[in-house]
Amino acid sequence: MNPRVKQVSALNNYKLSLVFTNGERGIYDCSSLLEFGVFKELKNSNYFSQVKTFDGTVVWPHEQDICPDTLYLESLRENA
């Protein structure tokens, strides 16, 4: 099982700064999701910034979420 998200913060350009349960840090780019269904609402930068962690992943108030495995496997790693 891949590590889960324990901390998230919204960055500019629809990116998320992530801290995983194993201590690794990564940047996940959400821009490729913005034209699909429920994710269109994330285009609103005020709404996008309301991201929170829940149960090892990231969520927004209207129940959008991203698979924690996707977040881990597709994020660009940062140095701690």
Secondary structure per residue as TSV (DSSP state, phi and psi in degrees):
chain	resnum	aa	ss	phi	psi
A	1	M	-	360.0	136.2
A	2	N	-	-74.9	156.4
A	3	P	-	-60.6	157.1
A	4	R	-	-105.8	167.4
A	5	V	E	-82.1	129.8
A	6	K	E	-113.0	-15.0
A	7	Q	E	-151.5	142.1
A	8	V	E	-142.5	146.8
A	9	S	E	-144.9	144.4
A	10	A	E	-81.6	137.7
A	11	L	E	-113.8	176.8
A	12	N	G	-66.9	162.6
A	13	N	G	61.3	33.5
A	14	Y	G	60.2	39.1
A	15	K	E	-111.4	151.7
A	16	L	E	-116.8	134.6
A	17	S	E	-93.6	124.1
A	18	L	E	-120.3	143.7
A	19	V	E	-120.1	126.7
A	20	F	E	-97.2	164.3
A	21	T	T	-64.2	-17.9
A	22	N	T	-91.4	5.1
A	23	G	S	91.0	-11.2
A	24	E	-	-69.3	153.3
A	25	R	E	-119.7	147.2
A	26	G	E	-151.3	164.4
A	27	I	E	-117.9	125.8
A	28	Y	E	-113.5	128.9
A	29	D	E	-94.8	113.8
A	30	C	-	-88.1	-3.5
A	31	S	G	-59.2	-29.6
A	32	S	G	-72.1	-12.8
A	33	L	G	-90.8	-15.3
A	34	L	T	-67.1	-12.4
A	35	E	T	-101.0	5.5
A	36	F	S	-111.8	121.2
A	37	G	G	36.5	-121.3
A	38	V	G	-64.5	-19.5
A	39	F	G	-77.9	-13.2
A	40	K	G	-56.7	-32.0
A	41	E	G	-63.4	-23.5
A	42	L	G	-69.8	-12.3
A	43	K	G	-61.2	-27.6
A	44	N	S	-73.4	112.4
A	45	S	H	-62.4	-32.2
A	46	N	H	-65.6	-40.7
A	47	Y	H	-68.8	-44.0
A	48	F	H	-55.4	-38.8
A	49	S	T	-71.2	-6.8
A	50	Q	T	-85.3	12.0
A	51	V	-	-60.3	142.6
A	52	K	E	-139.3	164.8
A	53	T	E	-92.7	145.6
A	54	F	E	-156.0	124.4
A	55	D	T	52.4	39.5
A	56	G	T	86.6	5.8
A	57	T	E	-137.2	-169.2
A	58	V	E	-111.4	144.0
A	59	V	E	-141.5	159.4
A	60	W	-	-120.2	165.4
A	61	P	T	-56.4	-31.4
A	62	H	T	-95.9	27.2
A	63	E	S	75.1	15.1
A	64	Q	-	-69.6	143.6
A	65	D	E	-150.9	166.6
A	66	I	E	-128.5	135.9
A	67	C	-	-53.0	129.0
A	68	P	H	-62.1	-31.0
A	69	D	H	-65.5	-41.6
A	70	T	H	-60.5	-45.8
A	71	L	H	-58.7	-43.2
A	72	Y	H	-71.4	-48.4
A	73	L	H	-72.1	-29.4
A	74	E	H	-105.4	1.8
A	75	S	S	-83.8	150.3
A	76	L	E	-85.5	126.5
A	77	R	E	-74.3	140.4
A	78	E	E	-106.0	155.8
A	79	N	-	-75.7	140.7
A	80	A	-	-67.8	360.0
